[in-house]
Amino acid sequence: MATDTAPKIIDIRQDGGGLTPLVPQIREGLNAREGQEKKLPTLLLYSEDGLKLFEKITYLDEYYPTGQEIQVLEAYADRIADRIALESDSMLVELGSGNLRKVRILLDALDRKGKNVSYYALDVSETELQRTLAEVPQGTFKHVQCHGLLGTYDEGLEWLKKPENAHRSRTVLSLGSSIGNFSRDEAAKFLTQFSETLHPNDTLLLGLDACTDADKVYHAYNDREGLTHEFILCGLKQANRLLGYEAFDISKWEVIGQYNKETDRHEAFVSPKEDVTIEGALIRAGEQVRIEESYKYNSAQSERL
């Protein structure tokens, strides 16, 4: 529950809010044409339960991206802080904020340098925004003000375009290799949309996973404790909530992860243990339905992006 000292959360959701626009995507993805891959929207994973599980995953030894990103931020936070928020009343908008463990390193650096910055944490779960922002109540910083933005990436983009925001100095931040959940073409389009809203002195700060060690990547997404597979199954539970009935009997589904060397990406699938029919789609036992992919970027791929 929000308190008087908790940062304010701004609801920027459109069309009445919520994730109901995912329902047509669920139906369309399951009813793929013959020969096409069945799939589910990745956004299903980021329910309240899913976000809590993902936070646990980031503390696992196998899940290297978080630890490595923290090392980079600890080494370069002061240098980054010098180069962003060059004007008073600047904005720092983090896409898919989740746990504030990483961005806190940068916020501390900005505060030390006396940068007057409004930090906006964008995420799709109001409960999780309340929980994580409670870690930075009013008075935590002298110069940095914290806020929440409740909505999707697309809704965050529209919010940035508003006249009251467009005139301010802005930094858009994406940590956690979130961009890897897009195909390479989709990632380029996504970044173009955000960069087109920014002015010449604004900044787009992006974290990319450069690891292409197949074994290391595989174990990061298929951990010994099974937390990542549990996280993937949370997507089916979220689909049930949105569809309004138990379309997916979780006990009859399993998670399959694999690293695709040809495309430098990890792929996560859900697969039924027996034939099932959901929303008019017949899914055979053992058939794979893609729900997540995580692209990795070597130096050349990063430059192209």
Order of alpha helices (4+ residues) and beta strands (2+ residues): beta-alpha-alpha-alpha-beta-alpha-beta-alpha-beta-alpha-alpha-beta-alpha-beta-alpha-alpha-beta-beta-beta-beta-beta-alpha
